Amino acid sequence: MKLTFTIQGGDFTHAGHPSSEVKKVLKQLNIDNKIIKNVVIALYEAEVNVVAHAYSGTVNVEIDENKITILVTDEGPGIPDIDLAMKPGYSTASKSVQEMGFGAGMGLPNIKKNTDEMWLETEVGKGTKVKMLNYFA
Amino acid sequence: MTEQTQYHALKVDAIKCIGCTHCMKSCPTEAIRVIKGLAVIDHDSCVDCGQCHRVCPTNAFYVEQDDLAKIRKFKYRVILFPSIMIGQFPEKYSENQIYEGLIKIGFTHVYEVEQPLQLLIDSVKEYCANPVNTKPAISAYCPAIIRLIQSRYPSLTENIILRKAPYDLAAHFAIERFMLEGAQRDEIGLFYATPCIAKIASVKNPGGEGESIVDGIINMNHLYNEVMKVISEDEAEDHSIQRQNLSSEGVLWSLTRGESRNFGSRSMAIDGIHNVVRFLERLENDQVKGIDFLELRACDQSCAGGILLTGNRFMNVERLERRARRYPLAKDIPFSNIKVDVKKLKQKLIIDSIQPKPVFIFGKDRIKAMEKIDRAQRIVCFLPGIDCGACGAPNCHALADDMVNNKAKMSDCIFLQQMWEDEGRITANKAFLNVQKKWGTNRFKADCNKKGRRNEGF
């Protein structure tokens, strides 16, 4: 089954809607709570990344019997140095974003930590694609 | 996990219920549907929060309780109640007059449950200090919240503090005290005056804790009315000996922040079931950081806003806050007052475990559930999305879920019906019969004394 959401850049107020909706579905599918938690944390981080850095984004979720694949695509500045972005604590978030309690530099590292597989595709000046995969067992 | 139907104290009076949808719309777990013009509660989803009872304009929800006459067969007749019982009485009646009133209606001992509270405070502190236990620790105080977590937020059951509520503390304490005085267990009748229906359900269905410790449950509003009939305007004799273990914290315990102010370096208190639901969503998403103690209560203003209370919840809070100032701190009440074996009593406060009881509305088969969710999502596209409730479900999404579970039909949606009529796919007569089937023939009768008018029930 498929789920699609859109994310508005800069809208911190409504960040978290896709992850909450995905969580509701996974709970109804009798998925292990720990796996649900991983998926929700990873997706929330990805959402906040879009909200904090990009102009807009979409979330495409695909769930089958054994796994969940989430593709978060954004139109934004892209990531100039992926290795640096993957480093825990490194952040390019603006001061105003950090003042809201975001931008601790844990976004991408947290996604990696909470997924079974993760792919990152980025083009500076265009945008970023993050694909996340979690197995249910 | 055993699949047994939970005990629920709430019932719907088919004569009073007018199928007005107030309850259905305010239910935090979407457990109510209107079927043939009557509210029907789904017992798997219901958490006994009592929201439906609160908003019902016709008082169609009623609560089962034990007959007050049942106390007569015991030699020691003990009424146990949380301190909010006192808060609901008019200012002019003193604590002693209220105690005297309770004795007049047949009790031999009057006992406020929040004593000896220091034992519970210590026990919860010990629990929270143990690094093995999951943070934030969630208080097990409110039984509706426990059920909500078990069914809707099963992953958070491990956060619940495995310590009982003051009600259990007091019940065990009372028994030990009477036994010490030479009473037999079967001579002691313990009756609990409850401010809420969730407590009734948890007492009747303690969920693995074995048999209920009290012998009966009495609704607090019923008890209030009985006391008001006999209460004396003259100053009553001094009953303060029965309150000698009552502390300032004890008086405040059932109010919002009553617990949280005692625990954790960073604690939070949230009241109102809808507020709690929103918060638990966040907590479950791991978006709440650094909090170590959570007090969650289903009712606005906590137990002062309990559905079985009389009077205004805010006035109740005010009276109790003033009352608390007259009582000593729990730590200043000497343990020598307690007289019974403190160690044994403390042992009784431990809950073995609280198990998750998730509700799978689409069944446990993952493939089938996925198909159903998929179908429900497609159905939602065709529904108007205004959540009018005229189909008998609380919102369009719930109707779609009901449809894929074969509990509802497309024709239950009056908007779709109108469209079909316009397109000539069904006759006007057929459309009307469909609505009549859902709401009954009485719904269409002229009635100038209509219940469920504007603002009624809110």
Boltz contact constraints between the chains, C-beta under 6 A:
constraints:
  - contact:
      token1: [A, 1]
      token2: [B, 370]
      max_distance: 6.0
  - contact:
      token1: [A, 1]
      token2: [B, 374]
      max_distance: 6.0
  - contact:
      token1: [A, 20]
      token2: [B, 281]
      max_distance: 6.0
  - contact:
      token1: [A, 25]
      token2: [B, 373]
      max_distance: 6.0
  - contact:
      token1: [A, 28]
      token2: [B, 362]
      max_distance: 6.0
  - contact:
      token1: [A, 28]
      token2: [B, 369]
      max_distance: 6.0
  - contact:
      token1: [A, 29]
      token2: [B, 366]
      max_distance: 6.0
  - contact:
      token1: [A, 29]
      token2: [B, 369]
      max_distance: 6.0
  - contact:
      token1: [A, 30]
      token2: [B, 360]
      max_distance: 6.0
  - contact:
      token1: [A, 30]
      token2: [B, 364]
      max_distance: 6.0
  - contact:
      token1: [A, 30]
      token2: [B, 366]
      max_distance: 6.0
  - contact:
      token1: [A, 33]
      token2: [B, 155]
      max_distance: 6.0
  - contact:
      token1: [A, 40]
      token2: [B, 285]
      max_distance: 6.0
  - contact:
      token1: [A, 41]
      token2: [B, 286]
      max_distance: 6.0
  - contact:
      token1: [A, 65]
      token2: [B, 367]
      max_distance: 6.0
